[in-house]
Amino acid sequence: VSRFKKIKKLEIMKIKTVEKNNRKKQYEIVTEKGDNYIFPYSQQQPSPSQGNKIVKLFVDPELGCEGFTYFLEDGGEGSILMDYILHYNREPAYMRDMLLYELSVEAQDQIKKSKLSKREIIRRLNTSPAQFYRLVDQTNYTKSVDQMLNLLQALDCEVEFIVHDNSA
């Protein structure tokens, strides 16, 4: 048994298949894990239309199979990355990881601005230096939102979450 924990990184989702659905005006994406997602034509540029249809569509190996590329009749082309698809579909794990990333970057900025020493911040958190550095590492996704809120509170920051109603 290894003494070292593996650091969880943002999980990479590879696309297995992508199909166009012109009736619904959307792409239908299946990942290697078997998860199904949709992505509407209206969310992309250039966008296909009745007079400018998709002539070629494929999972793009040049994007590491983490996106797909399409070509239109008029010669236009575009690529869509899995990140856009996850964001559009509000995938909970993806949204959590993006929140942790944003909180980590904000914590780094606040630490730079703070007059508190790192030693004092670690004392306020009642944690070890190693744990402190894991918290401020934006590529480490094993931490929790609670831990990040505690860190920001130790930095004398106030955190507010704003919920928007998207139905309007």
Secondary structure, DSSP 8 states (H G I E B T S, - for coil): --SS----------EEEEEEETTTTEEEEEETT--EEEEEGGGSSS--BTTB-EEEEEE-GGGTTSEEEEEETTS-EEEEEHHHHHHHTT-HHHHHHHHHHHHHHHHHHHHHH-SS-HHHHHHHHT--HHHHHHHH-TT--SS-HHHHHHHHHHTT---------TT-
